C-alpha cells in the first residue's frame, strides 16, 4: 500500500486539460538536447566547431607524415572510412544543426588534412624516412661498383675523391630547366671511369662550372638522389660524350653537400615539416574562426532555429 505522500504527488502530476503545457514541453526538449550533445565546458558551439576542425586537420596531417611511409594502404583506407562516416553521422542527426555542422566541418578538415598530408609526405616525410631507414656508407671509392651502395642514403667518399668541375655540364631541357651533372673522380684512379655523379637543377653553366648545393667546395659527402629525372641521364651522357668518360649505364646520382648537411639533413626535413604543419594549422584555425564570426547567430532565436 502506497503512502499518502506518493498519492498526493501522483495527483498533483496529473495533466490538467485547462492548463497549457507547451512551455514545459519546449523546456524539456531543450534540456534533453543539451544533455545529449557533446561539448567541452565553457565553449560555445562556434568555438567547438573551430576546435574540432583544427584538431582533426592537425591529426590527419600528422598521420600522413608519420605513418604513410610504412602503412600507406591503411592510412588511405582509414581516411576513406572517416570521410564516409561524416555524412552518415549527419544523416543520423539530420534535425540537429550542431551535429550536422560538426560532421561537415570534420569532413572538410579530413579532406584538407589528407591533401596537406600527402604534400608534406612527398616534400619532407619521404626523404626523412628514407634517410632514417637507409644505410650510411663511408670511405667510398669513386670507381667502386655503385650496386654495392645502392641501398644507402648517405655516403662519404675516400680522400682521393673530388668533384671534377672541369668536366661538369648543363643540359638545357625543353621544360626550361638546366639539369647539371658533374663527375666524382679519383686522384689515384683512372679519370675515365666514373660511377658517381653530383647533380643539381639550374646551378651550373653549360660546361665547366658547377655550383649546386655545397659545390665548389670539396666536401666529400653526398646524399643519394632517389628521384632521378631522365634529364639527369641526358646531362651525364653529354659529359661522357664530350670528355670521353666511361662508366656503368645506371650510375648513382647524389647531392654534393657539406658535412653539416650530411649530419643534419634528416632533422632538417623534420623541421621543415613541423613548420609547414604549424603554419597551415594556424591558417586553418584563423580561417575557421573568421567564418564562425561572420556567420555567428545574431540572437538567441537564431541560435535555436526559431
RAGIRA-V547296 format. One record per helix or strand of 3 or more residues. SS is the DSSP state (@ for helix, = for strand). FROM is the first residue (numbers start at 1). TO is the last residue. If there is no record, write none. Layout:
ss=SS from=FROM to=TO
ss=SS from=FROM to=TO
This chain:
ss=@ from=4 to=12
ss=@ from=22 to=36
ss=@ from=45 to=67
ss=@ from=72 to=92
ss=@ from=97 to=133
ss== from=135 to=140
ss=@ from=146 to=149
ss== from=152 to=157
ss== from=161 to=163
ss=@ from=165 to=167
ss== from=169 to=172
ss== from=178 to=186
ss== from=196 to=201
ss== from=221 to=224
ss=@ from=230 to=243
ss== from=252 to=257
ss=@ from=259 to=294
ss=@ from=300 to=303
